[in-house]
Amino acid sequence: MNNTNPVVSPVFVTDKELAVILGLKLQTLRNYRSMKKGPPFCKLERSIRYSIADAIEWMQKGRVETN
């Protein structure tokens, strides 16, 4: 039997990690959060976490179709 562990992507990431994923400056993402303009987030006491699925959905809402 093969006992290798598959690589699993995290479901939630920090604001620093999400800024890198989205190609945004960290401060831009934080500004979006304070203006309630950015992707949905979870706040656990003083920690902020973003769902990758929510961030992808947020990005797709801004998608513009071209010919």
N, C-alpha and C positions, 0 to 999 in steps of 0.2 A: 504494500500500500504506500502511496506517495504522501508524505507528511509535510510537503511544502505549503507555506501559508501564502494565499493570494495577496497581492497588493491591493489595499482598499483605500479609496480616496475618502477624505474626511467629508462629513455631511455639513458640518459647521466650521467656519473659519473666523479668524480675528479680522478686525478692520485693516490691519497692516497686510495680512495675507490677501484679503479681497482686493485691496488697492493694487497690489502687484498683478493679480489675476486679471483685473479689469483694465490695467494700464493707466490708472489714475494716480494722482498724487494723494498721499494719505490725508492731507488737509482738505483736499477737494471732497473726498468721501465723507469726512467728518462734517464739513459744511453742509453737504447734501443731507446728512442725517439730522442736523440741527434745524434745517429748513423743511424737514419732512418731504424731501424731494427725491431722495435716493432709494435704494432697495430696502425692503423690510428687514428689520433686525430684531434680535432677542436681547433683552437686558437681564442678566442674572447678577443681582446685587450691583457690583461696579464693573462687571465684565460685559462687553458687547460682542455678540456673535452673529454672523450672517449665514443663512442657509445658502449653499451654492445653487440649489434649485431655484430659490426665490431670486437670487441675483441674475441667473440666466433669464428667468421670466421677465424681470425688470428690464434687462437689456433688449429683449425681443420686443417689448412694447415700444421702444424707440426705433425699431427697424423701419427703414424707408425703402420701398420697392423702386427700382429704376428699370428703364428699358434697355 
